[in-house]
Amino acid sequence: MVDMILVTGATGTIGGEVVRQLSARGEQVRALARDPAKARVPSGVQVVRGDYLDPDSLEPGMSGVTAAFLVGVPGPGTRHDRDMVAAAVAAGVPRLVKLSAIATGDPDVGPSGTWHVAGEEAVRESGARWTVLRPSSFASNTLSWAEAIRAGKPVPNLTGHGAQGVVDPRDVSEAAVRALLDRGPAGRTYTLTGPEAISVPGQAAVLAAVLGRPVTTHDLAPDETREHLLAWGMDEAQAAGVLAATAYVRRGGNTLVTDDLAALLGRPARTYREWARDHRKAFGAG
C-alpha cells in the first residue's frame, strides 16, 4: 500500500508549508480544502473538498489515508477537531498529528487555553498513534507589521515587554512532517519554541538591525487591543480570549523555551533573527 498523507488546513501558514515539504520529499499528499478550485498546491498533490462546517464532507478525504495532519480553527465552542478525529477514526487512519498551541489547558491563559483541549483529548482517545504539537507564538505574526514598517510608523504592541519563545513556522512544519512520517512510537506532546524568549520590542529591534532603519513600537491599552483584534476579523468571544492571552504574555507567563524542536529535527531551532533575514523583503528591504 502506498502511503497517503492528508493535510488539513492545507492553505494556511503551517498546513501549506507541510504540503510543500512533504511534496518536496516525494510523498503522496492529499490536501483538504473548502474550495479545491482555489487551492494553490505543488504539482502532484491531490486536492479534495472538506469543510469544517460540514462534518459529513470530512470522511471521504480520509479514505485510504495512512497519516493525517489535523489543523482546526481554534475558538470558543468549536467542534472542528472532534469532527476531524471522528472522520479519521471512521476511515481507520492509523496516525494522527494534531496542531495545538502552547499552554493549552493552563487556566492562567484564560479562555483561549481551552480552545484546543477537546481536540487534544479526541486525538489521545482515538486509538491511533498520535502526536500533539504545541507551538509558541509564530515569527510570521510580525508580517502584520509590514505595512506600518514600510510607512515608517510604529508597530502595535499587544504584549508589552512580555517575552515569548517565538518559533519559526518552517520549523513547526518540519516537526509535523517528521511526526507524520515517523514509524516508531508515538503518544507524545511536544511544546515547540524558538531558542530564546523575545518580546515585541526585542523583535522590533531585530527587524531594525536587519532592515537598517528604525522600527518603533506603540503599546496598546486593553481597549485598543480589543479594537485591534476586532479589526482583524475576530468576533467578540475570540477577541476576549486573545485579550486574556495577551495579558498572560504581558505578565511574563509565556517565557517558556524548550529543546523539543532540536530533539525532533536534530538541529537547533531557528532564531527570530534568522526568520527576519529570510523575510526582510516583506518589510520593504531591497
Backbone as a ProteinNet text record, in pm:
[ID]
protein_1_A
[PRIMARY]
MVDMILVTGATGTIGGEVVRQLSARGEQVRALARDPAKARVPSGVQVVRGDYLDPDSLEPGMSGVTAAFLVGVPGPGTRHDRDMVAAAVAAGVPRLVKLSAIATGDPDVGPSGTWHVAGEEAVRESGARWTVLRPSSFASNTLSWAEAIRAGKPVPNLTGHGAQGVVDPRDVSEAAVRALLDRGPAGRTYTLTGPEAISVPGQAAVLAAVLGRPVTTHDLAPDETREHLLAWGMDEAQAAGVLAATAYVRRGGNTLVTDDLAALLGRPARTYREWARDHRKAFGAG
[TERTIARY]
83.5	0	86.9	61.1	135.6	82.5	173.8	131.5	68.6	-41.3	-106.5	-125.2	-75.3	-81.9	-180.3	-278.8	-377.5	-333.8	-341.2	-310.6	-435.3	-489.4	-599.3	-539.3	-618.6	-561.3	-452.3	-468.6	-360.3	-329	-412.4	-383.2	-335	-313.8	-270.1	-120	-75.3	67.8	140.3	92.2	160	121.1	-8.6	-53.6	3.1	7.3	62.7	209	284.9	427	446	358.7	365	342.9	244.9	220.7	346.1	405.4	524.2	640.9	662.8	775	753.5	632.1	604.3	617.5	563.6	571.7	717	798.1	939.5	1014.2	965.5	1027.3	976.4	881.8	827.5	716	657.7	548.3	417.2	326	192.4	109.9	59.2	-6.7	-147.1	-240.2	-376.8	-406.3	-449.3	-477.9	-627.9	-672.8	-814.2	-839.2	-934.3	-963.2	-1113.7	-1160.8	-1304.1	-1343.7	-1256.3	-1281.8	-1160	-1159.9	-1043.1	-998.1	-1091.6	-1055	-962.2	-966.7	-884.9	-754.6	-737.9	-618.4	-496.6	-388.4	-262.8	-163.7	-140.3	-54.4	46.1	156.3	255.3	196.3	257.4	215.2	221.4	118.4	114.6	39	6.7	-69.6	-218	-282.1	-425.6	-504.8	-601.9	-684.6	-826.6	-881.3	-1018.2	-1095.4	-1225.8	-1309.1	-1331.7	-1326.2	-1359.9	-1385.2	-1498.7	-1537.3	-1562.5	-1490.5	-1507.6	-1652.5	-1726.1	-1864.9	-1960.9	-1907.4	-1987.3	-1918.4	-1941	-1869.4	-1878	-1990.4	-2005.1	-1907.5	-1853.7	-1760.8	-1619.3	-1591.4	-1455	-1412	-1505.6	-1467.7	-1417.4	-1477.2	-1422.9	-1274.9	-1230.6	-1089.9	-998.1	-1052	-972.7	-955.5	-1033	-1030.9	-892.9	-838.5	-710.5	-590.3	-610	-501.3	-425.2	-292.6	-209.4	-166.4	-177.9	-146.2	-220.3	-266.6	-341.1	-288.2	-270.3	-230.3	-355.5	-387.8	-514.4	-492.8	-545.6	-537.8	-680.1	-724.8	-859	-861.2	-977.9	-993.6	-1023	-923.2	-945.4	-1044.7	-1119	-1216.7	-1310.1	-1389.7	-1480.4	-1592.8	-1612.4	-1727.1	-1718.2	-1600.7	-1592.1	-1575.6	-1627.1	-1617.3	-1527.4	-1454.2	-1380.5	-1285	-1207.5	-1110.5	-1179	-1284.2	-1352.8	-1415	-1470.2	-1529.2	-1422.4	-1304.8	-1198	-1147.5	-1131.1	-1085.3	-1189.7	-1317	-1422.3	-1417.2	-1395	-1385	-1263.2	-1152	-1030.3	-1048.6	-1111.9	-1136.6	-1228.8	-1333	-1426.1	-1356.1	-1255.6	-1182.6	-1064.4	-1037.2	-928.2	-789.8	-775.7	-644	-556.6	-437.9	-359.5	-271.2	-243.3	-154.9	-216.1	-221.4	-276.7	-175.7	-157.4	-72.3	-158.6	-174.1	-263	-181.9	-214.5	-154.7	-236.3	-174.1	-240.1	-173.4	-159.2	-97.5	-34.3	70.7	140.7	43.3	67.7	-7.4	-152.7	-184.9	-320.3	-350.3	-466.2	-506.2	-462.6	-381.1	-335.8	-443.8	-505	-613.3	-568.2	-439.3	-390.1	-395.9	-404.1	-407.5	-542.6	-646.5	-779.8	-852.7	-961.5	-1045.4	-970.4	-873.5	-804.9	-726	-695.6	-626.5	-710.9	-841.5	-931.6	-962.7	-924.8	-971.8	-922.9	-807.7	-755.7	-771	-825.8	-833.4	-914.7	-1033.7	-1119.3	-1053.6	-986.7	-919	-805.4	-727.3	-618.6	-674.6	-781.4	-842.5	-891.6	-952.9	-1005.3	-892.7	-782.4	-668.5	-612.7	-597.9	-540.6	-631.9	-762.2	-858.8	-896.1	-831.8	-872.5	-837	-736.6	-686.7	-578.5	-554.9	-447.7	-315.6	-205.1	-77.2	-82.4	-61.8	-86.1	35.8	41.7	140.3	68.9	94.1	39.3	154	139.8	240.7	181.6	249.6	203.8	305.1	293.7	389.1	361	467.3	456	418.2	429.6	393.6	477.9	415	485.6	562.9	684.2	762	685.5	611	539	425.8	389.1	286.4	329.1	459.6	507.4	496.4	456	426.5	311.1	228	119	172.7	301	362.9	413.6	415	486.7	440.7	310.5	259.8	305.3	296.1	338.7	488.5	566.8	712	747.9	684.9	713.9	676.4	573.4	530.2	605.1	697.8	773.3	693	586.1	500.5	531.8	498.1	518.7	432	480.1	403.3	328.7	210	131.9	193.2	198.1	249.6	136.7	90.4	-21.2	25.8	155.5	203.9	314.1	333.8	430.8	570.6	636.2	770.9	769.1	651.1	642.3	712	803.9	880.7	815	833.9	780.9	888.5	875.5	969.6	931.4	936.5	889.6	952.3	868.1	912.5	891.1	982.5	972.5	871.4	767.4	668.4	728.4	839.3	902.9	950.1	996.8	1040.3	921.8	810.5	689.6	642.5	643.9	600.8	693.5	823.4	918	896.8	866.4	836.9	712.1	611.7	489.9	520.9	604.2	642	711.8	804	874.3	775.1	679.6	581.2	490.9	453.2	366.9	436.4	567.4	642.2	700.7	697.7	759.3	686	761.7	700.5	721	788.4	818.6	709.7	742.9	644.1	591.1	467.4	406.8	357.3	246.8	192.4	269.3	316	393.7	332.6	344.3	306.7	433.3	458.8	579.3	542.9	614.3	599.7	711.1	674.4	770.3	796	920.3	959.5	1087	1116.6	1247.8	1350.2	1476.6	1583.4	1593.4	1511.8	1519.6	1381.9	1361.3	1238.2	1263.9	1173.6	1192.8	1059.8	1066.6	947.4	919.6	805.8	776	881.6	921.1	1029.4	1158.7	1184.5	1303	1294.7	1177.5	1158.9	1173.8	1119.4	1132.3	1278.8	1357.3	1499.4	1572.5	1535.5	1596	1562.6	1436.4	1396	1468.3	1484.3	1555.5	1698	1764.6	1902.2	1908	1811.8	1809.2	1777.9	1685	1639.9	1725.9	1802.8	1887.9	1812.6	1698.4	1621.9	1540.9	1499.7	1430.1	1297.5	1266.9	1135.8	1090.9	988.7	940.9	810.1	772.2	650.2	557.7	430.1	327.9	249.4	260	187.8	38.4	-39.5	-184.8	-245.1	-333.7	-411.6	-511.4	-568.6	-663.4	-777.2	-834.9	-943.8	-894	-772.4	-714.8	-685.7	-637.9	-608.8	-736.4	-843.9	-971.8	-1014.5	-1008.3	-1047.3	-956.3	-829.2	-732.7	-770.4	-807.4	-844.4	-973.4	-1069	-1195.1	-1170.6	-1077.1	-1044	-978	-913.4	-854.3	-960.8	-1085.6	-1192.5	-1238.4	-1187.5	-1232.7	-1369.5	-1446.5	-1571.2	-1542.8	-1646.1	-1626	-1568	-1616.3	-1568.4	-1422.3	-1386	-1246	-1156.9	-1201.2	-1121.7	-1102.5	-1207.3	-1194.9	-1092	-1091.6	-994.3	-852.6	-832.5	-698.1	-654.5	-747.1	-714.6	-662.5	-726.8	-679.4	-541.1	-519.3	-389.6	-279.2	-309.5	-206.7	-171.2	-270	-241.5	-150.6	-173.8	-90	55.1	72.6	206.8	269.3	190.3	239.4	292.4	227.7	270.7	393.6	441.8	558.5	525.1	399.3	357.7	402.8	449.4	482.4	630.3	716.4	860.6	924	843.9	896	975.7	1093.6	1176.4	1210.7	1189.8	1217.2	1318.2	1363.9	1453	1378.2	1244.7	1168.2	1193.5	1205.1	1230.1	1366.5	1466.8	1600.7	1599.1	1525.1	1516.8	1446.8	1341.9	1266.8	1342.7	1411.3	1473.2	1620.2	1683	1824.9	1913.8	1862.7	1938.9	1873.8	1944.5	1883.1	1764.7	1669.3	1558.5	1610	1545.7	1584.4	1551	1633.5	1608	1513.8	1460.2	1378.4	1463	1589.3	1677	1690.2	1704	1712.8	1585.3	1470.5	1343.7	1337	1375	1367.9	1458.2	1576.4	1667.3	1605.6	1543.7	1486.9	1362.1	1298.1	1171.9	1182.8	1303.8	1322.3	1254.2	1242	1178.2	1031.5	968.3	827.9	809.3	916.3	910.4	966.4	993.8	1040.2	1189.1	1264	1408.1	1440.4	1547.3	1586.2	1653
-119.7	0	124.6	217.5	343.7	436.4	493.8	585.9	709.9	754.6	878.4	962.7	1083.3	1171.1	1283	1296.9	1403.2	1522.9	1641.1	1764.8	1851.8	1877.5	1972.6	2110.8	2214.6	2349.3	2370.3	2307.7	2298.9	2429.9	2531.4	2661.6	2762.7	2718	2808.1	2811.6	2885	2905.1	2774.2	2692.2	2566.5	2457	2440.2	2334	2347.3	2470.9	2491.9	2453.4	2486.2	2450.4	2300	2236	2090.4	2024.3	2073.3	2019.9	2036.3	2154.2	2177.9	2087.5	2073.5	1990.4	1843.2	1794.4	1654.4	1630.1	1721.9	1707.4	1707.5	1795.2	1803.2	1674.6	1600.8	1472.9	1357.9	1386.3	1282	1201	1249.8	1178	1199	1104.5	1117.8	1203.1	1316	1413.1	1442.1	1448.1	1489.6	1613.3	1720.4	1846.1	1865.6	1892	1918	2068	2107.1	2248.6	2269.7	2381.2	2413.1	2432.7	2497.4	2520.4	2473.1	2346.9	2292.4	2375.3	2443.2	2521.3	2637	2683.7	2797.6	2757.2	2627.6	2581	2587	2643.1	2650.5	2556	2441.9	2339	2294.2	2230.3	2181.6	2078	2068.3	1968.8	1829.2	1750.9	1613.9	1597	1708	1700	1687.4	1590.9	1568.2	1663.2	1732.5	1825.1	1771.3	1763.8	1716	1818	1817.7	1910.5	1860.5	1953.3	1924.1	2054.8	2064.3	2188.4	2157.4	2226.4	2203.5	2223.2	2309.1	2335.9	2229.2	2134.6	2025.9	1893.9	1840	1720.3	1603.7	1589.4	1477.4	1487.3	1607.5	1624.1	1579.8	1552.2	1523.5	1378.7	1285.5	1144.4	1099.5	1141.8	1096	1128.4	1244.3	1280.7	1193.1	1130	1043	902.4	866.6	730.8	694.7	581.5	534.1	609.6	693.2	775.9	699.6	712.3	644.5	738.1	868.3	965.7	1094.3	1164.6	1288.5	1397.6	1515.5	1633.9	1716.9	1738.4	1799.9	1943.4	2036.7	2178.8	2230.7	2252	2303.1	2455	2511.3	2656.3	2687.6	2732.6	2749.1	2859.8	2837.9	2936.6	2875.9	2957.1	2906.1	2822.6	2703.6	2622.2	2550.2	2549.1	2482.2	2332	2254.7	2108.6	2057.4	2147.9	2108.8	1992.7	2000.4	1894.8	1761.7	1762.7	1637.8	1576.7	1661.6	1611.3	1551.4	1615.6	1561.6	1429.1	1419.7	1293.9	1184.2	1217.2	1118.1	1066.5	1156.1	1114	1025.5	1060.6	980.7	841.6	834.8	705.7	619.8	681.2	606.9	551.3	623.5	579.3	489.2	470.3	382.6	441.4	573.1	636.9	598.8	540.6	486.9	588.5	704	801.9	940.5	1011.4	1146.1	1241.4	1357	1462.4	1586.9	1632.8	1745	1872.3	1980.2	2110.4	2179.2	2203.8	2266.1	2401.6	2440.6	2568.7	2559.2	2636.4	2637.5	2674.4	2615.7	2644.3	2597.6	2509.6	2453.8	2384.3	2416	2358	2436.3	2540.2	2622.4	2725.7	2720.8	2814.8	2960.2	2984.6	3122.4	3193.6	3116.9	3176.8	3242.9	3196.1	3246.3	3155	3203.8	3119.2	3049.8	3116.3	3055.5	2931.3	2917.4	2797.2	2672.1	2688.5	2572.7	2535.8	2620.8	2603	2474.7	2423.6	2300.1	2178.6	2197.9	2087.1	1970.9	1998.2	1890.4	1817.7	1892.3	1830.5	1740.4	1785.6	1701.9	1574.8	1589.1	1471.6	1373.3	1425.9	1338.4	1261.2	1325	1258.4	1149.4	1181	1083.5	962.5	985.1	876.6	805.3	840.6	791.4	645.9	594.9	461.4	460.4	574.3	586.4	619.2	603.7	654.7	806.9	879.8	1023.8	1103.3	1225.6	1324.5	1458.5	1532.3	1667	1767	1869	1975.6	2104.4	2163.2	2287.3	2399.2	2469	2576.1	2702.5	2778	2910.4	3011.2	3138.4	3244.5	3234.3	3246.9	3234.3	3361.7	3343.7	3458.2	3530.9	3457	3515.6	3607.7	3607.1	3700.6	3844.9	3868.9	4005.7	4052.5	3963.3	4009.4	4109.9	4104.3	4202.4	4344	4354.6	4486	4546.3	4469.9	4510.3	4646.1	4666.9	4793.3	4911.4	4898.5	5006.8	5033.5	4928.1	4945	5012.2	4969.2	5032.7	5180.9	5215.4	5355.4	5434	5368.9	5436.1	5464.2	5386.4	5406.7	5303.3	5332.8	5234.7	5110.9	4997	4873.2	4851.5	4790.9	4773.1	4668.3	4699.1	4606.6	4569.2	4444.7	4397.2	4335.9	4307.9	4227.7	4294.7	4423.7	4495.2	4437.7	4418	4360.6	4210.6	4149.5	4005.5	3929.9	3842.9	3767	3632.5	3582.3	3452.3	3375.2	3244.5	3160.4	3155.9	3269.9	3286	3180	3113.7	2999.4	3025.3	2976.5	2987.5	2883.7	2927.8	2830.9	2719.7	2747.4	2642.9	2528	2561.2	2456.6	2376.5	2445.3	2374.6	2278.9	2325.3	2240.7	2121.6	2143.8	2033.2	1930.2	1979.1	1887.2	1805	1869.1	1797.3	1690.4	1723.5	1626.3	1507.1	1534	1423.9	1334	1395.4	1317.8	1236.5	1295.2	1225.2	1105.5	1114.2	1007.9	906.5	937.1	850.5	717.4	609	477	419.3	495.8	447.1	480.3	473.9	501.3	644.1	661.4	793.4	821	896.4	923.5	1029.2	1133.7	1240.3	1376.4	1467.4	1607.1	1690.4	1766.8	1848.3	1996.3	2071.3	2216.7	2277.2	2343.8	2389.4	2539	2574	2714.1	2739.6	2867.4	2905	2888	2924.2	2901.8	3009.6	3114.7	3222.6	3285.6	3346	3422.2	3567.2	3623.5	3758.4	3833.3	3961.7	4045.3	4116.4	4184.4	4264.3	4373.3	4450.7	4546.6	4478.7	4358.2	4284.8	4245.2	4201.9	4168.3	4293.5	4405	4530	4568.9	4548.6	4581.7	4491.5	4364.4	4272.5	4316.9	4348.8	4393.3	4522.1	4613.3	4738.3	4709.4	4616.6	4581.8	4514.4	4427.3	4355.3	4450	4543.7	4633.9	4759	4789.4	4907.3	5038.1	5033.8	5156.2	5137.2	5246.4	5232.5	5158	5076.3	5012.9	5038.5	5118.3	5153.7	5081.9	5080.7	5013.2	5110.7	5077.1	5154.7	5060.1	5078.3	4992.6	5020.2	4913.7	4926.6	4898.7	4984.5	4959.8	4848.4	4786.1	4675.3	4710.9	4830.6	4868.8	4881.5	4935.4	4946.9	4808.4	4718.7	4582.4	4513.9	4529.3	4470	4521.3	4652.9	4709.4	4658.9	4642.7	4591.6	4449.6	4365.7	4227.4	4219.8	4303.4	4305.6	4350.8	4445.7	4492.4	4382.1	4287	4171.8	4071.8	4089.5	3999.9	3902.8	3916.1	3828.4	3872	3774.8	3812.2	3845.5	3884.4	3929.7	3819.5	3695.5	3586.2	3554.4	3550.4	3526	3637.1	3761	3874.9	3870.2	3831.1	3821.6	3716.4	3604.3	3500	3545.2	3609.7	3655.7	3768.8	3854.5	3964.1	3909	3804.6	3741.8	3679.5	3619.4	3557.4	3661.7	3778.7	3883.2	3935.9	3942.1	3983.9	3880.8	3753.2	3645.5	3662.1	3692.1	3713.4	3837.8	3943.1	4068.6	4047.2	3955.6	3925.4	3835.9	3794.2	3706.1	3559.2	3522.9	3384	3292.3	3347.3	3262	3269.6	3276.1	3284.7	3147.9	3042.8	2906.5	2886.1	2825.9	2783.4	2636.5	2554.1	2410.6	2366.1	2243.5	2180.6	2080.9	2083.9	1983.2	1988.8	2109.3	2118	2060	2093.4	2039.2	1886.4	1831.8	1686.2	1624.6	1690.7	1637.6	1652.3	1766.8	1798.6	1760	1733.9	1700.6	1820	1940.5	2063.9	2171.7	2282.4	2389	2452.7	2498.9	2574.7	2708.3	2757.8	2887.3	3000.9	3103.6	3221.8	3316.6	3414.4	3516.8	3596	3619.3	3693.7	3620	3488.3	3410.4	3425.4	3417	3433.6	3573.5	3676	3813.9	3834.2	3779.4	3791.3	3727.3	3611.8	3539.3	3606.7	3694.5	3758.4	3909.7	3961.4	4107.5	4178.6	4112.4	4178.8	4209	4130	4154.9	4288.1	4336.4	4461.5	4579.4	4556.7	4663.9	4671.8	4570.7	4572.3	4550.6	4612.8	4598.7	4465.9
0	0	0	-90.3	-95.4	12.1	91	195.5	134.2	193.2	152.8	278.4	276.2	392	364.3	453	440.8	524	463.1	534.2	534.8	652.7	665.2	690.5	671.6	682.1	579.2	463.2	365.3	294.7	313.5	252.5	355.8	480.7	586.6	603.3	704	727.8	749.7	841.4	874.3	776.4	753.6	663.4	524.1	472.9	339.6	331.4	435.9	437.2	455.1	532.8	546.1	410.1	334.6	199.9	114.1	116	31.8	70.9	201.8	245.7	214	235.1	202.1	52.6	-27.6	-172.4	-219.4	-160.8	-199.1	-166.8	-68.7	-32	-117.8	-206.5	-292.6	-230.5	-120.6	-55.8	-131.2	-115.4	-170.7	-74	-122.2	-34.9	-86.7	6.5	-23.5	61.3	-1.9	67.5	79.7	200.5	224.3	213.1	130.5	109.9	99	150.7	140.5	-4.1	-81.7	-223.8	-302.5	-347	-417.1	-535.9	-603	-721.4	-686.8	-563.1	-522.5	-453.6	-427.5	-357.2	-448.2	-399	-472.7	-406.3	-469.1	-411.1	-516.1	-473.7	-570.2	-665.1	-780.6	-879.1	-819	-846.3	-797.4	-667.3	-599.9	-475.4	-509.4	-448.5	-469.7	-379.4	-435.3	-357.3	-351.7	-229.2	-211.2	-128.5	-146.6	-71.8	70.5	164.3	302.6	374.5	440.5	508	655.1	743.6	886.6	931.3	860.8	898.3	845.9	769.5	712.1	746.5	866.7	910.7	814.3	744.1	650.3	533.6	509.3	396.6	431.2	559.1	602	577.9	595.7	589.5	452.9	339.8	210.8	192.1	240.2	226.3	308.4	412.9	499.8	442.7	342.8	289.3	234.5	279	228.8	280.5	380.6	434.3	542.1	541.3	641.9	754.5	733.4	838	804.9	908.3	886.5	978.6	919.8	994.8	1019.9	1145.3	1183.6	1229.1	1150.2	1183.1	1196.1	1317.6	1339.5	1333.8	1353.1	1362.3	1507.7	1585.4	1729	1759.7	1863.3	1904.7	2006.2	2072.3	2174.4	2115.3	2171.7	2134.8	2002	1936.5	1806.8	1824	1725.9	1726.3	1613.9	1549.2	1429.8	1455	1563.4	1590.3	1615.9	1697.4	1727.9	1602.3	1516.5	1391.9	1301.3	1294.4	1211.2	1265.4	1397.1	1456	1434.2	1449.8	1426.7	1283.6	1187.3	1047.1	1026	1091.5	1078.2	1138.2	1252.8	1317.4	1230.3	1176.1	1090.4	967.4	918.1	799	833.8	963	1003.8	984.3	992.4	977	1096.6	1072.5	1184.7	1257.5	1197.5	1262.5	1251	1364.7	1368.8	1432.2	1368.4	1423.1	1437	1559.2	1589.8	1616.5	1544.2	1570.6	1679.1	1792.8	1906.2	1931.8	2056.2	2090.4	2227.8	2247.8	2375.6	2488.3	2605.5	2727.8	2721.6	2626.4	2623.3	2755.8	2812	2939.1	3061.1	3042.7	3154.6	3186.5	3303.8	3334.5	3339.2	3361.9	3369.4	3234.6	3125.5	2991.9	2964.3	3032.7	3004.7	2908	2847	2761.6	2647.8	2587.5	2473.3	2512.4	2640.8	2686.3	2678	2657.3	2646	2501.3	2405.7	2268.5	2202.6	2244.9	2184.1	2274.9	2394.4	2490.5	2435.3	2383.9	2333.5	2216.3	2129.3	2016	2059.8	2157.2	2208.6	2271.6	2349.5	2411.8	2306	2200.6	2095.4	2027.4	2003.3	1939.5	2030.5	2158.2	2251.9	2271.1	2257.9	2278.7	2148.7	2038.8	1906.8	1881.1	1953.3	1924.5	1818.6	1754.3	1655.1	1725.2	1652.5	1700.8	1685.4	1792.4	1788.2	1834.6	1783.8	1828.1	1836.5	1942.7	1958.3	1957.4	1874.4	1863.7	1918.8	2017.2	2079.2	2053	1940.9	1912.1	1991.2	2015.2	2075.1	1966.3	1996.5	1901.7	1774.9	1658	1531	1497.3	1447.7	1398.1	1288.2	1208.6	1095.2	1137.8	1267.2	1312.8	1287.8	1286.1	1266.8	1121.1	1031.1	894.4	894.8	998.7	1009.1	1032.4	1065.2	1084.7	954	847.3	725.8	672.8	665.4	610.3	695.1	827.8	915.7	902.1	894.1	882.7	751.1	642.4	513.3	514.6	594.9	602.7	709.9	781.3	885.5	1011.2	1034.3	1150.8	1259.5	1385.9	1492.9	1470.9	1517.3	1507.3	1638.6	1633.9	1756.9	1848.7	1976.7	2077.5	2172.3	2161.1	2243.3	2374.1	2387.3	2499.2	2581.1	2564.8	2646.9	2633.7	2748.8	2748.9	2779.2	2771.2	2792.2	2680	2716.7	2617.3	2590	2467.2	2427.5	2350	2349.1	2274.3	2127.8	2062.9	1924.6	1833.9	1754	1675.9	1526.9	1445.4	1301	1250.7	1177	1128.2	1043.5	975.2	895.3	983.4	1103.8	1196.7	1247.5	1275.8	1320.7	1211.7	1087.1	975.8	958.1	972.8	959.5	1070.6	1190.9	1300.7	1269.6	1210.4	1172.4	1068.8	971.5	868	931.6	1023.2	1090.4	1163.5	1232.5	1307.4	1214.7	1101.8	1006.6	943.5	924.7	857.8	953.9	1083.3	1182.7	1191.2	1189.3	1202.2	1343	1428	1562.3	1661.5	1789.9	1894.9	1885.5	1925.5	1926.5	2068.5	2079.6	2211.9	2287.3	2216.9	2280.2	2248.4	2344.7	2325.1	2330	2224.3	2213.6	2220	2301.4	2306.6	2223.6	2115.8	2015.5	2030.5	2059.4	2073.2	1996	1977.4	1928	2038.7	2011.6	2109.1	2216.9	2205.6	2303.4	2320.1	2436.7	2460.5	2421.6	2343	2290.7	2295.9	2330.3	2341.2	2209.5	2200.9	2082	2060.6	2164	2141	2096.7	2147	2103.6	1957.3	1913.2	1771.9	1684.3	1731.3	1655.8	1641.7	1748.2	1742.8	1643.3	1640.1	1542.5	1400.3	1376.1	1243	1204.4	1299.3	1270.9	1227	1295.7	1258.7	1122.2	1093.9	965.5	849.8	873.6	767.2	754.7	859.5	854.9	869.7	938.8	966.2	1093.1	1157.9	1285.5	1271.9	1371.9	1385.4	1528.7	1545.9	1679	1708.4	1836.3	1878.1	1951.1	1949.3	2020.2	2108.9	2242.7	2335.8	2328.5	2313.9	2309.2	2445.8	2489.3	2610	2581.1	2685.7	2662.6	2567.3	2580.3	2489.7	2346.2	2329.2	2195.2	2138	2224.1	2178.8	2130.9	2206.1	2167.1	2030.7	2009.5	1880.6	1768.8	1799.7	1701.4	1659.7	1757.5	1728.5	1648.7	1682.4	1607	1463.3	1446	1311.1	1228.9	1295.7	1227.7	1182.7	1226.4	1185.6	1292.4	1415.7	1522.9	1572	1623.6	1688.3	1834.8	1908.7	2046.4	2135.6	2119.4	2203.3	2173.9	2046.1	2010.8	2063	2045.9	2092.2	2243.4	2316.9	2461.9	2501.5	2429.8	2458.3	2431.3	2316.9	2282.2	2375.2	2414.2	2505.6	2638.7	2689.8	2813.3	2792	2674.7	2645.7	2634.8	2576.8	2567.6	2706.4	2795.5	2933	3000.9	2972.7	3025.9	2979.5	2851.9	2798.4	2861.1	2872.7	2929.9	3071.9	3145.5	3283.4	3287.7	3172.3	3169.9	3174.2	3144.8	3156.6	3045.1	2932.3	2817	2780.1	2880.2	2853.1	2829.6	2833.4	2822.1	2693.4	2707.2	2593.8	2615	2513.1	2525	2418.5	2435.6	2336.9	2249.1	2251.8	2178.3	2028.1	1972.3	1827.8	1792.9	1870.8	1843.4	1850.2	1945.2	1957.6	1837.6	1787.5	1673.8	1542.6	1526	1397.2	1389.3	1502.4	1501.6	1473.1	1496.7	1478.1	1564.2	1588.9	1669.4	1596.4	1673.6	1616.6	1562.8	1457.1	1401.9	1498.9	1498.9	1580	1506.3	1579.6	1513.8	1414.5	1446.7	1354.4	1221.2	1226.9	1102.6	1021.1	1088.8	1017.3	955	1030.8	981.7	860.3	864.1	748.7	624.5	642.2	528.1	473.6	551.3	509.6	504.3	496.9	501.9	385.3	270.4	155.7	182.5	268.2	301	372.6	433.6	507.8	429	299.8	214	193.5	237	216.4	69.2	23.6	-116.6	-142.9
[MASK]
++++++++++++++++++++++++++++++++++++++++++++++++++++++++++++++++++++++++++++++++++++++++++++++++++++++++++++++++++++++++++++++++++++++++++++++++++++++++++++++++++++++++++++++++++++++++++++++++++++++++++++++++++++++++++++++++++++++++++++++++++++++++++++++++++++++++++++++++++++++++++++++

